[in-house]
Amino acid sequence: MRSVLRFAPVLLLLAAGIASAAQPVTPPPLDAFFAGLRVRQVSISPDGRLLALNIVQDGNFGVFVQERSAPQSIKQVAAFKGEDGFLPQWCRWANNQRLLCSLRGLVQEMGLSLPITRLVSVNADGTDLKVLGKSYRAVSGDMNQDRIVDWTQDKPDTVLIAIDEGSNGEGGRTSNGGYSDGYPDIYELNVNTGERTLVQQENPPIQTFISDGKGNLRLGVGTRKDNTVYMVRRQGETEWRELTRIKAFQKTDKLSPIAIIPDSNFAYATGNHEGRDALWKVDLTDATPPTLVYSHDQVDLSAPLLDNGNRLVGVTFETDKPQTLFFDKELGAIYQALLKGLGGRTLTIDDYTPNFSTLVIHTNSDTEAPVFYTLDRDGSNGGKLTRIGSSAPGLASYALAEQKPITYTSRDGKTVPGYLTLPVQAAGGGKPPLIVMPHGGPYARDSWGFDPWLQYLASQGYAVLQMQFRASTGYGYEWFDSGFRDWGGLPYNDVIDGTKWALAEGYADPARVCVVGASYGGYMALLIATRNADKMFRCSIAISGVSDLIDLKRETTNTLGEVTSRSIGTDDKKLRDDSPRGRASQVNLPLMLIHGDRDYTVQVAQTKAMDAALKSAGKPHETVIIKGTDHYFLMDTHRRQWFSTMGEFLKKNLAP
């Protein structure tokens, strides 16, 4: 392979050119967020000749194929409209001519909206579009038919796919779509014809199969009651056996195997090291104890980077910004050379040809939407960085606000990290109004980088405060566990303490503070609306918010299992005390409720019941049910309605 040192200077010059554009000074209007040809995802064919682009334009979703040697040759090979019910999630080349795409849609069954996925294949020229799977109903058949287990590089016309067809209800098997039972079969699927061959019948308790990257199923993960069980098929064996050493670990030391190390009886696993998630190497024969591969001294491991053959390339983690550490020296040198010239942007590898001869990458920044490129390492184009497109080209001529990492001290002395975004132009002059925006989850985190929701609020002249409250992920087990089963306790205190800190530091107008959140953040917005005794907050917007924890527990027991239910809590008195719906009479500020009528993550009934409770208590409020969308507001029409409705409410209630 060509030494990276021969073309690193070229990369620096190209990257420096990317970062040198003059900075605009005008905040963007709402239309700019939806303008232009917006690239969502890019994949490259194994021979490096073709690109597949997942694109949104004028509210329509499409998949395009482009010859790299002739960019003007771009051709649409599949088109999707929101009313069709299915939208592309990702596309990837199975071989040099055949493209696979995952589609996600919603179906109505049993009075609920349920998500389903399907897999389609199409030739590079747009011919022979096929749905690879059976048209089961969502409940009676497998809801997810896009779960690729192995891309079988040595057999480019096939992939291994997991399909849960369940049983026929009488203890027998069926190939006609029995009821899903949670235990998938594994099939070899022909990407050209859709024909499939059974290679592994369901094997309880295995719910997820993991291959070695060469078409061989070697690991199985499942549950037995509330315990995770790991099954292994050792090299050269056909029988599955339980991995006892992993099972023997205590809860805080539990390791989770994630990938087979090629041609061995070892696997990579994630698990605890000194209170943080780290990467380990485990012995599948149980002969030797696990050995540590990588750990960060401040934050959790986000994910290992593995190539298509399961070779460990690097690891990712997040401190103030997402970061990557490459173990491959040449890739690491390329990565560092690019970062030096990218003006503070981060860099992610999205796809690559064999041996990483050509990479598809995207850059990201708080003040610039992601931009996609190809990078050639070898041949006549060695060192060439070629721009493909942006995820939000309509924003390029407008100023976006900086998302600055911050920390503050909680009432119990903990240092809480977060982000503060100050607007380019404050609304009404003087100190800007403050939007407190707790993230969803709660077992999630905020990240540095482009966020259209955050930038829309900043474009309207608002400062935005985000905090990694207790229960957030990424900061070690203690941070996560301290907020577990305590949705209305420590996380709430951390949100309030962060708000007081921002106001005490003089970042915003203390008379104009509003809380805006979605999902768990919507729950927090409702909770603050019922606990606003000191009237620190002037308004609240709850988007897809949970209003009653006991109802949520009941819903998640039915849909997500007992483990999720217990994460909410088991003390019904505390759950009632921490449920905003039962305290609707205590709301003392303007409140807006927004929810999609096809939300399956948080049922719209949560908002409708809160609306009824507020009406019963005689509390003025606004409720907006957006038709046709789920939890994620993916369509432009739905997101426009969300943004504009939210913007009008804030403008009215945070006026000087």
Secondary structure as the mmCIF struct_conf table of DSSP 4:
data_model
#
loop_
_struct_conf.conf_type_id
_struct_conf.id
_struct_conf.beg_label_comp_id
_struct_conf.beg_label_asym_id
_struct_conf.beg_label_seq_id
_struct_conf.end_label_comp_id
_struct_conf.end_label_asym_id
_struct_conf.end_label_seq_id
HELX_RH_3T_P HELX_RH_3T_P1 VAL A 4 ARG A 6
TURN_TY1_P TURN_TY1_P1 PHE A 7 PHE A 7
HELX_RH_AL_P HELX_RH_AL_P1 ALA A 8 ALA A 19
TURN_TY1_P TURN_TY1_P2 SER A 20 SER A 20
BEND BEND1 ALA A 21 ALA A 21
HELX_LH_PP_P HELX_LH_PP_P1 ALA A 22 PRO A 24
BEND BEND2 THR A 26 THR A 26
HELX_LH_PP_P HELX_LH_PP_P2 PRO A 27 PRO A 29
HELX_RH_3T_P HELX_RH_3T_P2 LEU A 30 PHE A 34
BEND BEND3 GLY A 36 GLY A 36
STRN STRN1 ARG A 38 ILE A 44
TURN_TY1_P TURN_TY1_P3 PRO A 46 ASP A 47
BEND BEND4 GLY A 48 GLY A 48
STRN STRN2 LEU A 50 GLN A 57
TURN_TY1_P TURN_TY1_P4 ASP A 58 GLY A 59
STRN STRN3 ASN A 60 GLU A 67
TURN_TY1_P TURN_TY1_P5 ARG A 68 SER A 69
STRN STRN4 ALA A 70 PHE A 80
HELX_RH_3T_P HELX_RH_3T_P3 GLY A 82 ASP A 84
BEND BEND5 GLY A 85 GLY A 85
STRN STRN5 PHE A 86 TRP A 93
BEND BEND6 ALA A 94 GLN A 97
STRN STRN6 ARG A 98 GLU A 109
TURN_TY1_P TURN_TY1_P6 MET A 110 GLY A 111
STRN STRN7 LEU A 112 ASN A 123
TURN_TY1_P TURN_TY1_P7 ALA A 124 ASP A 125
BEND BEND7 GLY A 126 GLY A 126
STRN STRN8 LYS A 130 VAL A 131
BEND BEND8 GLY A 133 GLY A 133
TURN_TY1_P TURN_TY1_P8 ALA A 138 SER A 140
BEND BEND9 GLY A 141 GLY A 141
BEND BEND10 MET A 143 MET A 143
STRN STRN9 ASN A 144 ASN A 144
STRN STRN10 ARG A 147 ASP A 150
TURN_TY1_P TURN_TY1_P9 GLN A 153 ASP A 154
BEND BEND11 LYS A 155 LYS A 155
TURN_TY1_P TURN_TY1_P10 PRO A 156 ASP A 157
STRN STRN11 THR A 158 ILE A 163
STRN STRN12 SER A 167 SER A 167
BEND BEND12 GLY A 169 GLY A 171
STRN STRN13 ARG A 173 ARG A 173
BEND BEND13 SER A 175 ASN A 176
STRN STRN14 TYR A 179 TYR A 179
BEND BEND14 GLY A 182 GLY A 182
STRN STRN15 ASP A 185 ASN A 190
TURN_TY1_P TURN_TY1_P11 VAL A 191 THR A 193
STRN STRN16 ARG A 196 GLN A 200
TURN_TY1_P TURN_TY1_P12 PRO A 204 PRO A 205
STRN STRN17 ILE A 206 SER A 211
BEND BEND15 GLY A 213 GLY A 215
STRN STRN18 LEU A 217 ARG A 224
TURN_TY1_P TURN_TY1_P13 LYS A 225 ASP A 226
STRN STRN19 ASN A 227 VAL A 232
TURN_TY1_P TURN_TY1_P14 GLN A 235 GLY A 236
BEND BEND16 GLU A 239 GLU A 239
STRN STRN20 ARG A 241 GLU A 242
HELX_RH_AL_P HELX_RH_AL_P2 THR A 244 ALA A 248
BEND BEND17 PHE A 249 PHE A 249
HELX_RH_3T_P HELX_RH_3T_P4 LYS A 251 ASP A 253
STRN STRN21 LEU A 255 ILE A 260
HELX_LH_PP_P HELX_LH_PP_P3 ILE A 261 ILE A 261
TURN_TY1_P TURN_TY1_P15 PRO A 262 ASP A 263
BEND BEND18 SER A 264 ASN A 265
STRN STRN22 PHE A 266 HIS A 273
TURN_TY1_P TURN_TY1_P16 GLU A 274 GLY A 275
STRN STRN23 ARG A 276 ASP A 283
TURN_TY1_P TURN_TY1_P17 LEU A 284 THR A 285
BEND BEND19 ASP A 286 THR A 288
STRN STRN24 THR A 291 TYR A 294
BEND BEND20 ASP A 297 VAL A 299
STRN STRN25 LEU A 301 LEU A 306
TURN_TY1_P TURN_TY1_P18 ASN A 308 GLY A 309
STRN STRN26 LEU A 312 GLU A 318
BEND BEND21 THR A 319 LYS A 321
STRN STRN27 PRO A 322 PHE A 326
BEND BEND22 PHE A 327 ASP A 328
HELX_RH_AL_P HELX_RH_AL_P3 LYS A 329 GLY A 341
TURN_TY1_P TURN_TY1_P19 LEU A 342 GLY A 344
STRN STRN28 THR A 346 TYR A 352
HELX_RH_3T_P HELX_RH_3T_P5 PRO A 354 PHE A 356
BEND BEND23 SER A 357 SER A 357
STRN STRN29 THR A 358 SER A 365
TURN_TY1_P TURN_TY1_P20 ASP A 366 THR A 367
STRN STRN30 GLU A 368 ASP A 376
BEND BEND24 ASP A 378 ASP A 378
HELX_RH_3T_P HELX_RH_3T_P6 GLY A 379 ASN A 381
TURN_TY1_P TURN_TY1_P21 GLY A 382 GLY A 383
STRN STRN31 LEU A 385 SER A 390
BEND BEND25 SER A 391 SER A 391
HELX_RH_3T_P HELX_RH_3T_P7 PRO A 393 LEU A 395
TURN_TY1_P TURN_TY1_P22 ALA A 396 SER A 397
BEND BEND26 TYR A 398 TYR A 398
STRN STRN32 GLN A 403 THR A 409
TURN_TY1_P TURN_TY1_P23 ARG A 411 ASP A 412
BEND BEND27 GLY A 413 GLY A 413
STRN STRN33 THR A 415 THR A 421
BEND BEND28 VAL A 424 GLN A 425
TURN_TY1_P TURN_TY1_P24 ALA A 427 GLY A 428
BEND BEND29 GLY A 429 LYS A 431
HELX_LH_PP_P HELX_LH_PP_P4 PRO A 432 PRO A 433
STRN STRN34 LEU A 434 VAL A 436
BEND BEND30 GLY A 440 TYR A 443
BEND BEND31 TRP A 448 GLY A 449
HELX_RH_AL_P HELX_RH_AL_P4 PRO A 452 SER A 459
TURN_TY1_P TURN_TY1_P25 GLN A 460 GLY A 461
STRN STRN35 ALA A 463 MET A 467
TURN_TY1_P TURN_TY1_P26 ARG A 470 ALA A 471
BEND BEND32 THR A 473 TYR A 475
HELX_RH_AL_P HELX_RH_AL_P5 TYR A 477 ASP A 481
TURN_TY1_P TURN_TY1_P27 SER A 482 ARG A 485
TURN_TY1_P TURN_TY1_P28 TRP A 487 GLY A 488
BEND BEND33 GLY A 489 GLY A 489
HELX_RH_AL_P HELX_RH_AL_P6 LEU A 490 ALA A 504
TURN_TY1_P TURN_TY1_P29 GLU A 505 GLY A 506
BEND BEND34 TYR A 507 ALA A 508
TURN_TY1_P TURN_TY1_P30 PRO A 510 ALA A 511
STRN STRN36 VAL A 513 ALA A 518
TURN_TY1_P TURN_TY1_P31 SER A 519 SER A 519
HELX_RH_AL_P HELX_RH_AL_P7 TYR A 520 ARG A 531
TURN_TY1_P TURN_TY1_P32 ALA A 533 ASP A 534
BEND BEND35 ARG A 538 ARG A 538
STRN STRN37 CYS A 539 ILE A 543
BEND BEND36 SER A 544 SER A 544
HELX_RH_AL_P HELX_RH_AL_P8 LEU A 549 THR A 559
TURN_TY1_P TURN_TY1_P33 LEU A 560 LEU A 560
HELX_RH_AL_P HELX_RH_AL_P9 GLU A 562 ILE A 568
BEND BEND37 THR A 570 THR A 570
HELX_RH_AL_P HELX_RH_AL_P10 ASP A 572 ASP A 577
TURN_TY1_P TURN_TY1_P34 ASP A 578 ASP A 578
HELX_RH_3T_P HELX_RH_3T_P8 PRO A 580 GLN A 586
BEND BEND38 LEU A 589 LEU A 589
STRN STRN38 LEU A 591 GLY A 596
TURN_TY1_P TURN_TY1_P35 ASP A 597 ARG A 598
TURN_TY1_P TURN_TY1_P36 TYR A 600 VAL A 604
HELX_RH_AL_P HELX_RH_AL_P11 ALA A 605 SER A 616
TURN_TY1_P TURN_TY1_P37 ALA A 617 GLY A 618
STRN STRN39 GLU A 622 ILE A 626
TURN_TY1_P TURN_TY1_P38 LYS A 627 GLY A 628
TURN_TY1_P TURN_TY1_P39 HIS A 631 TYR A 632
BEND BEND39 MET A 635 MET A 635
HELX_RH_AL_P HELX_RH_AL_P12 ASP A 636 ASN A 653
BEND BEND40 LEU A 654 LEU A 654
#
